[in-house]
Amino acid sequence: MEDDITWTEVLSSRVTKVGYSPSSQHLYVVWARGGKTSMYSDVPADIADQFAKSWSVGSRVNTMLNGYPMEYVA
């Protein structure tokens, strides 16, 4: 993972924390169940910020990040 990731812990039953790298525009989502990490590519900073601050991060994954390429990285 990149060195410039800013991590934000979130209150969610599905997600424990969210990270964002502005240099690569990668958004990381660490899942509560199983501890897997998803990486979404080409996510603009304003979308990443809105996502991390949303009232229900777990439910916003499908609506806000659906169009961005995703892969599991850990």
C-alpha positions as CSV (number, residue, x, y, z in Angstrom):
1,M,0.0,0.0,0.0
2,E,1.0,3.6,-0.5
3,D,2.8,5.7,2.0
4,D,0.4,8.6,1.8
5,I,-2.8,6.9,2.9
6,T,-4.9,8.8,5.4
7,W,-7.0,6.4,7.4
8,T,-10.3,7.2,9.0
9,E,-12.0,4.9,11.5
10,V,-15.8,4.8,10.9
11,L,-18.8,3.7,12.9
12,S,-20.3,0.9,10.9
13,S,-21.2,-2.7,11.5
14,R,-19.7,-3.6,8.1
15,V,-16.6,-1.4,7.8
16,T,-13.9,-0.7,10.3
17,K,-11.9,2.0,8.5
18,V,-11.4,3.8,5.2
19,G,-8.1,4.9,3.7
20,Y,-7.4,7.2,0.8
21,S,-4.2,7.9,-1.2
22,P,-4.4,11.2,-3.0
23,S,-1.4,10.4,-5.2
24,S,-2.9,7.2,-6.6
25,Q,-6.6,8.0,-6.1
26,H,-7.0,4.6,-4.4
27,L,-9.7,4.3,-1.7
28,Y,-9.3,1.4,0.7
29,V,-12.2,-0.2,2.7
30,V,-11.4,-2.5,5.6
31,W,-14.3,-4.8,6.2
32,A,-15.4,-5.8,9.7
33,R,-16.2,-9.4,8.7
34,G,-13.1,-11.3,7.9
35,G,-10.8,-8.2,7.9
36,K,-10.4,-8.1,4.1
37,T,-9.4,-4.9,2.4
38,S,-10.9,-3.7,-0.8
39,M,-9.1,-1.1,-3.0
40,Y,-11.2,1.1,-5.3
41,S,-9.2,2.8,-8.2
42,D,-9.6,6.2,-9.8
43,V,-11.7,7.6,-6.9
44,P,-11.6,11.5,-6.8
45,A,-10.7,13.1,-3.5
46,D,-14.1,14.7,-3.1
47,I,-15.9,11.3,-3.5
48,A,-13.5,9.7,-1.0
49,D,-14.1,12.4,1.5
50,Q,-17.9,12.2,1.1
51,F,-17.8,8.5,1.4
52,A,-15.7,8.5,4.6
53,K,-18.0,11.1,6.2
54,S,-21.3,9.5,5.2
55,W,-23.7,8.5,8.0
56,S,-23.7,4.9,6.9
57,V,-20.5,3.9,5.2
58,G,-21.4,0.2,4.9
59,S,-24.5,1.0,2.9
60,R,-22.9,3.7,0.8
61,V,-20.3,1.3,-0.7
62,N,-22.8,0.1,-3.3
63,T,-24.2,3.5,-4.2
64,M,-21.1,5.6,-4.1
65,L,-18.3,3.2,-5.2
66,N,-20.2,0.9,-7.6
67,G,-18.7,2.4,-10.8
68,Y,-15.1,2.3,-9.7
69,P,-12.8,-0.7,-10.3
70,M,-12.3,-2.8,-7.2
71,E,-9.9,-5.5,-6.1
72,Y,-9.1,-7.2,-2.8
73,V,-5.6,-6.3,-1.7
74,A,-5.4,-8.0,1.8
